[in-house]
Amino acid sequence: MGTPDPRPLAEAFKGLYAKPEHIDYAVIDAFSEGAYAGNPAAVVVLPAFKDVSWMQKVAAEFNLSETCYLVKRSTKLVEGDTVTPQNESSDDSGVSTTAASSDDLQDGSQEGTVSAPEADAQAKHVIHEYDLRWFCPTYEVDLCGHATLAASFVLFETGLVGKKETIFFHTRSGLLSVRTVGPEIGDAQSSSAEGRSTPAMEMIEMNLPWTTTTPSTLSSVETLTETLKNVEVIAVGKAAHRLIVELGSKEDVENFRPNMQELMQCDSEALFVTASGGPVSGYDFVSRCFFPKWGVDEDPVCGSAHCALGPYWSTKLGKDNLLAYQASKRGGTLAIQVDKKIGRVYLRGQAVMVMAGVLLK
């Protein structure tokens, strides 16, 4: 008796991948060093955006906290190594190209393939522009950090973008820049803040908008009687229609059990609970995030939440570089640096690809 084929469907499915009408996708676990942790996001690569109804149905089919769609715009050479959305000189795309940007490179150009004299190449930087949209299972959202990390990971991991090159995503939250940083690559040069450090391992760094948190009174959470009855509430804030509740301890966050019906009825679209990491955890703060109105009871690791939580804890702790842990069942780690000079939040994380395939319909 012969040895059975360990992948009996591989040959049968081989023809599916060659059909041009089928669409590539990958599922990425973001803010995690290993598979089946962090926050999963589906990344769908399209030649052009499809009908919103179709994109929403696909997001509901994946039923992950986020599904994102990528469409390529261009690849360009720009002068200098410092390329940020905040630069004053911009072309009509919003990306700074200074006075001597080149024509678009061929699609898929990779690190080391740019044809230019060596001296001139040292003064130029390759950027890739993509349109990016995010959908939770119920509707399109304005910003998703973990799906942005997932989309970036797909581009870097597949070689569509070189590890020393920059991605600019055109989104509903403006222009977002992403690069890889690490001991073999060096630190990103895109921040004006001081005290940046090169991580010990390769990570993806996202330049995201700052979300301001304003203090709120305890009366703003008085309807959450069941949700907050067993915890100590230190402070309450509002950040872009989302409720931030600081609890008394890391253990309060870890053991938190919200009443989802109360969250559905409150006047905020989401609830973030957070607390100091304490003296021995190794983290500056911990958090958990709940979005039942979006069809996501608990978001395992929420990047956009840390656009508010990062500045909140930066002010409270008096430091700009923070290490955070989202204490969901899956769990995830985020390195955060807030830049008060330009009002941006830099999130660093790792990711793992756990699925890849094609959409047939």
C-alpha positions in Angstrom: 0.0 0.0 0.0 1.4 3.4 -1.0 1.9 6.3 1.3 -1.2 8.5 1.4 -0.8 12.0 0.0 -0.5 14.3 3.0 -2.3 17.1 1.1 -5.0 15.3 -0.9 -6.7 18.6 -1.9 -3.6 20.3 -3.1 -3.7 18.8 -6.6 -7.5 19.1 -6.9 -7.4 22.8 -6.0 -4.3 23.7 -8.0 -6.4 24.9 -11.0 -8.2 27.4 -8.9 -5.2 29.6 -8.4 -4.6 30.1 -12.1 -8.0 31.7 -12.9 -7.8 35.4 -13.3 -11.3 36.1 -11.9 -10.4 34.7 -8.5 -9.0 37.0 -5.9 -6.1 36.5 -3.6 -6.4 36.9 0.2 -4.4 36.1 3.3 -5.3 36.0 7.0 -2.7 37.6 9.3 -2.4 37.4 13.1 -1.3 41.0 14.0 0.5 42.1 17.1 1.8 38.6 17.7 5.1 36.7 17.3 3.3 33.4 16.8 0.2 32.0 15.1 -3.2 31.9 16.6 -2.6 34.9 18.9 -2.9 38.6 18.5 -5.7 39.9 16.3 -6.6 38.2 13.0 -7.3 40.3 9.9 -8.2 39.2 6.4 -6.2 41.1 3.7 -7.8 41.1 0.2 -5.7 42.3 -2.8 -7.7 43.9 -5.6 -6.8 45.5 -9.0 -9.6 48.1 -8.2 -12.1 48.4 -5.4 -15.3 46.4 -6.0 -18.8 47.3 -5.1 -19.2 48.2 -1.4 -21.9 45.6 -1.0 -19.6 42.9 -2.2 -16.8 44.0 0.1 -19.1 44.1 3.1 -20.4 40.6 2.3 -16.9 39.3 2.1 -16.1 40.9 5.5 -19.2 39.3 7.0 -18.1 35.9 5.5 -14.7 36.1 7.1 -16.4 37.3 10.3 -13.1 38.6 11.7 -12.9 41.9 13.6 -11.6 43.4 10.4 -11.2 42.7 6.7 -9.2 45.1 4.6 -8.8 45.7 0.9 -5.7 46.9 -0.9 -5.4 48.5 -4.3 -2.0 49.7 -5.6 -1.6 53.3 -6.9 2.1 53.6 -7.7 5.8 53.1 -6.9 8.0 56.2 -6.8 11.5 57.4 -6.1 11.8 60.4 -3.8 14.7 62.4 -2.6 16.1 61.9 0.9 15.4 59.2 3.4 13.0 61.2 5.6 9.5 60.7 4.0 6.5 61.5 6.2 2.9 62.6 5.7 3.7 65.8 7.6 6.3 67.1 5.2 5.4 70.6 3.8 6.2 70.0 0.1 3.7 67.5 -1.4 2.5 66.5 -4.8 -1.3 66.2 -5.4 -1.3 62.7 -3.8 -0.2 64.1 -0.5 3.2 62.3 -0.5 6.2 64.5 -0.2 8.4 64.0 -3.2 10.6 67.2 -3.0 11.7 68.8 -6.2 13.1 65.8 -8.0 10.8 62.8 -7.7 11.2 60.3 -10.5 8.5 58.9 -12.8 6.7 55.8 -11.4 8.8 52.7 -11.3 7.6 49.5 -12.8 5.1 47.7 -10.7 6.6 45.3 -8.2 10.1 47.0 -8.2 12.1 45.6 -5.3 15.0 46.7 -3.1 18.2 46.9 -5.1 16.4 46.9 -8.6 16.2 50.6 -9.1 18.4 51.6 -12.0 20.4 54.7 -10.8 24.0 55.7 -10.2 25.1 54.5 -6.8 25.7 58.0 -5.5 22.3 59.2 -6.6 20.5 56.1 -5.3 21.8 56.9 -1.8 19.9 60.2 -1.9 16.6 58.6 -3.0 14.0 56.4 -1.3 11.4 54.1 -2.8 7.8 54.6 -1.7 4.8 52.5 -2.6 1.3 54.0 -2.6 -1.8 52.0 -1.9 -5.4 52.7 -1.3 -6.6 50.9 1.9 -10.1 50.3 3.2 -11.3 48.5 6.4 -14.5 46.7 7.0 -15.7 45.1 10.2 -18.5 42.4 9.9 -21.2 45.0 9.8 -19.9 48.2 8.1 -16.9 50.2 6.9 -14.7 51.9 9.5 -12.5 55.0 9.4 -9.3 53.4 11.0 -8.0 50.0 11.9 -4.5 49.6 13.2 -4.2 45.9 13.3 -5.5 45.4 9.8 -3.0 48.1 8.6 -0.3 46.1 10.2 -1.7 43.0 8.5 -1.8 44.6 5.1 1.8 45.9 5.5 3.0 42.5 6.6 1.5 41.0 3.4 3.3 43.6 1.2 6.6 43.2 3.0 6.5 39.4 3.3 5.5 38.7 -0.3 8.3 41.0 -1.6 5.8 43.4 -3.2 7.5 46.0 -1.1 11.2 45.9 -0.1 12.1 45.8 3.6 13.9 49.2 3.4 11.1 50.9 1.5 8.1 52.9 2.7 4.4 52.3 2.2 1.9 55.1 2.1 -1.7 54.1 2.6 -4.4 56.5 1.4 -7.3 56.0 3.8 -10.4 57.5 5.3 -8.1 58.7 8.1 -5.7 60.4 5.8 -2.3 59.4 4.6 -0.6 56.7 6.8 3.1 55.8 6.4 4.5 52.4 7.3 8.1 51.0 7.3 10.0 48.1 8.7 12.5 48.8 11.6 15.0 46.4 13.2 18.6 45.7 13.9 19.4 44.9 10.3 17.3 47.8 8.9 17.9 50.6 11.3 15.3 52.8 13.0 12.7 54.7 11.0 13.6 58.3 10.5 10.0 59.5 10.1 9.5 61.0 13.6 10.6 64.3 15.0 10.5 63.0 18.6 13.6 62.3 20.5 14.6 59.0 22.1 13.7 56.6 19.3 15.3 53.2 19.7 15.9 50.4 17.2 14.0 47.3 18.3 16.0 44.1 19.0 13.8 42.2 16.4 12.3 43.2 13.1 9.0 45.0 13.5 6.6 47.0 11.4 6.1 50.6 12.4 2.9 52.5 11.6 2.6 56.3 11.7 -1.0 56.8 12.8 -3.2 59.9 13.9 -3.3 61.0 17.5 -6.7 60.7 19.2 -7.3 63.1 22.1 -9.0 61.9 25.3 -11.1 64.4 27.2 -12.0 63.8 30.9 -15.5 62.8 31.6 -17.6 62.6 34.7 -18.6 59.4 36.5 -22.2 60.1 35.4 -21.2 59.1 31.9 -20.9 55.5 33.0 -23.8 55.4 35.5 -25.8 53.2 33.1 -23.1 50.5 33.1 -24.1 49.3 36.6 -23.6 45.6 35.9 -20.5 46.1 33.8 -18.6 48.1 36.4 -20.0 46.8 39.6 -17.0 44.6 40.6 -14.2 47.0 39.6 -12.6 50.2 41.0 -13.0 53.1 38.5 -10.1 55.5 38.7 -11.0 57.8 35.8 -13.3 58.1 32.8 -12.6 59.8 29.5 -14.0 60.1 26.0 -12.0 59.7 22.8 -13.7 60.0 19.5 -17.1 58.7 20.7 -15.4 55.9 22.6 -15.5 55.5 26.3 -12.2 55.0 28.2 -12.4 53.7 31.7 -9.2 53.5 33.8 -9.5 50.7 36.4 -7.7 50.2 39.7 -5.4 47.3 38.7 -4.2 45.1 35.9 -6.1 42.3 37.5 -9.4 44.3 37.2 -8.7 44.5 33.4 -7.8 40.9 33.1 -10.9 39.7 35.0 -13.3 42.2 33.5 -16.7 40.8 32.4 -18.9 43.5 30.7 -22.6 43.3 30.2 -22.9 43.5 26.4 -26.5 44.6 26.5 -25.5 47.6 28.6 -22.7 48.4 26.1 -25.2 48.2 23.2 -27.5 50.7 24.9 -24.8 53.2 26.1 -24.1 56.4 24.1 -20.6 55.4 23.1 -19.7 53.2 20.2 -17.0 51.2 22.1 -15.6 50.7 25.6 -11.9 50.6 26.4 -10.9 49.5 29.9 -7.3 50.1 30.9 -4.9 50.1 33.9 -1.3 50.5 34.8 0.8 47.4 34.1 2.1 47.6 37.7 5.7 47.2 38.9 6.4 43.6 37.7 4.4 43.0 34.5 7.0 44.5 32.2 4.2 46.6 30.6 3.5 50.3 31.1 -0.2 49.6 30.8 -2.8 46.9 29.9 -6.2 47.2 28.2 -9.2 45.5 26.7 -11.5 46.8 24.0 -15.2 46.0 23.3 -17.1 46.9 20.1 -20.5 45.1 20.3 -22.1 47.8 18.2 -19.7 46.8 15.4 -20.5 43.1 15.7 -17.3 42.5 17.6 -17.9 41.8 21.3 -14.2 42.0 22.2 -11.5 43.1 19.7 -8.4 40.9 20.6 -5.8 43.6 20.0 -7.0 47.0 18.8 -4.4 49.3 17.2 -6.7 52.3 16.7 -7.6 52.2 20.4 -3.9 52.8 21.2 -4.0 56.0 19.2 -5.9 57.3 22.3 -4.5 55.0 25.0 -0.9 55.8 24.0 -1.2 59.5 24.5 -3.4 59.0 27.6 -0.8 56.9 29.4 2.1 59.0 28.0 0.6 62.0 29.8 -0.2 60.1 33.0 3.3 58.4 33.2 5.4 61.2 31.8 7.0 59.2 29.1 6.8 59.0 25.3 7.9 55.4 24.7 5.6 52.8 26.1 5.1 49.1 26.0 1.4 47.9 26.1 -0.4 44.6 26.4 -3.9 43.9 25.3 -5.2 41.4 27.8 -7.8 39.6 25.7 -7.9 35.8 25.5 -5.6 35.9 22.4 -3.4 38.7 23.8 -1.0 41.0 22.0 1.9 43.4 22.5 2.2 46.9 21.1 5.3 49.1 21.3 4.1 52.8 21.2 5.9 56.1 20.8 3.9 59.3 20.9 5.1 62.4 19.1 3.7 65.5 20.8 5.5 67.8 18.3 3.4 66.7 15.4 0.5 64.9 17.1 1.2 61.4 15.8 1.3 57.9 17.4 3.8 55.3 16.2 2.7 51.7 16.8 5.2 48.9 16.3 4.3 45.2 16.2 4.9 41.8 14.6 2.6 39.6 12.6 2.3 36.0 11.3 0.5 34.7 8.2 -1.8 31.8 9.1 -3.9 31.4 5.9 -3.7 32.2 2.2 -6.0 31.4 -0.6 -8.4 32.7 -3.2 -11.9 34.0 -3.2 -14.0 32.2 -5.8 -17.1 34.5 -5.8 
